[in-house]
Amino acid sequence: MRRNAGAIVAIAAAVVFFAAVAALGTWLGRVADRAAAPPEAPMAVAEAALPPALVDVLPYRPGVALDTVGPFRLTDHERTVVTDAALRGHYSLVFFGYTHCRQICAFTLENLHLTLEELGTAADAIQVYFITVDPGRDTRAVLEEYVRGLHPNVRALTGTDEQIEAALAAFGAERLVGNFGAPGYQVERDYVVAHTGVVFFLGRDGRYKTHFREALPAHEMAPIIRANW
């Protein structure tokens, strides 16, 4: 009996040992699975909760056939009048935006500055026009400060509300002003201007050649410009 009891004890110990090994293996497997799994995006909830007013960019849906640019009359940050006729004689990159933009405007303007730098001496033949869609807040003085330090061929344009509407129509661009129901925004002060975000590229004849999507990097934009002289 003692011999049988010893065997039973030995068998029980072996069962416990192998069960422990199996449990340990299962636990290690779960740890490995968690380590291999892609991490959860911590910003997913925050991004989903962004108020609609922070979505500033409208898709480009041209309202005109842009083989030519329509008439407009604006004033740049140095008080020089700029019309559609002034677009002739050089290449132009035209971007609509505003200084209170929460998304792409500052980045795009900086990227246009970098594009001119990447083009080197060829940039002498190009003018960049940043046309505000928010003339109520973007005065000449505000725009002058906004473009300070950028390439000298960057010009910021403003005008009356009617003149801005004419410029938008000239390029088939759009804007939508409001607070879009976002809580905490004051319509009179904190309104948002959703706007067409592409960059228009015009030839020396002032005619539309193509447009670039918003935030296209300078190292991609510059070769396209060179290829379309």
C-alpha positions, 0 to 999 in steps of 0.5 A: 500500500505504501508503494501505491500511495507513493506512486499516487503522490508522484502522479499527482505532483506530475499532473500539478507540474504539467498543469502549471507549465501549461498555464504559464505557456498560455499566459506567456502566449497572451502577453506575446499577442498583446505585444504583437498587436498594433497599439490603439490610436490614442487620438481616435476619440479626440479626433472623432470629437472635433467640432465641425467648425475645425474642418476648414477645407472645402473640396474643390468643385469649380463653378467655371471652366478654368481655362481662363481666370475671371475678373477681380480687383484686390490690394496686396499687403504693400497697398499695390492693386492686383487684378486678373490682368496683373497675373500675366507676364509671370507664373502664379501660384494662388491660394485662398485662406485666412490667418485664423485658419486652424488647419492648412493655411499656415502650413500651405503658405510655408510650403509655397515659400519652400517651393520657391526656395527649392526652385532657386533662381527659377522662382524669380518668374513666379508670384505667390498670391495668398488671397484671404477669405476673411477680409473682416479680420485680415486687414492689410496690416494683419496680412503684412505680419502674416507673410513677414519672413516669407519669400519676397515673391509671396503677396497677401491680398485682401479687399472688400467682401464683394471683391473677395467674392469676385475673386473666388468666382474668378477661380471657381473657388468657394467659401462658407462662413459660420460657426457650424454649430460648434459650442462655445463659438461666438458668431461675431468673433470666432466664426470659421471660414471653410474654403477651397484649399487647393493651390492654383497654378497659372501660366505666363499668360495668366491662364489656368494650367493645373492645381495642386492638392492642399499640403502637397510637399514642396519637393513634389510641387517644384518638379511639377512646376518645372515640367510645366513651364 
